[in-house]
Amino acid sequence: MRKLCISLLLFLMGCTPSAEQPDSLAGAESIDIDSARKEVFYWHVDDIFALTDGGFVFIDQIPEGITTLVDTPAKDLLLLATFIQNEAGQVVGIGSEHEEFHRPLTPEGKHDAIWTLLVSGRGTLIGHEIEVTTQETRAFLEKIRQMDEPWSGEFIARGTIGPAANGMGVVIGGTGEFAGARGYMTEENIYRGFDGADYDVRTRLAFYLAN
């Protein structure tokens, strides 16, 4: 498994927020989650093929030698690109996450994230969320890092807190099969193991769309 600094996993769930985008809520508040059409995608650490930022957090940039954002007008941004999978673990497309954060970074802070998923043969799905690193997640990660032997099990870390009033992110559009899409989204990190150096963690992106 590719090594990935724990700072990245924490960062992807917690930075200082940029301005919220009220327009992204249009059409979402009237959707009933129970009756909504659900689309779920996954990505794993090993699925990442591009990762760069402005050097504000200690992360393993992927691939080594990728253009850095350090000392550029984009120094406060982060870009992640990954293959995305379905429930069965089959690659069904690619996804990118774009984040903007303010200094200084705080463990319990917030950040805005935009996810763009290109699903092969189906279209594009775009979501906006606000994330945090919860105290429960920080305590869990600290606990397993201090263990004398490898940990295995399951811990689900959900960091999405908005911008919707129900604490979810919002779907802000799409193309193809997802043209005009509106609804909610959530992002969860599913921790399944830690060997003292590497984390076995799978991220789940769930979208709840108006039928």
Buried (B, 14 or more C-beta within 10 A) or exposed (E): EEEBEBBBBBBBBBBBBBEBBEEBBEBBEEBEEEEBEEBEBBBBBBBBEBBBBBEBBEBBBBEEEEEBBEEEEBBBBBBBBBBBBBEEEEEBBBBBBBBBBBEEBEEEBBBBBBBBBBBEEBBBBBBBBBBBBBEEBBEBBEEBEEEEEEBEEEBEBBBBBBBBEEEBBBBBBBBEEBEEBBBBBBBBBBBBBBEEEBBBBBBBBBBBBBE
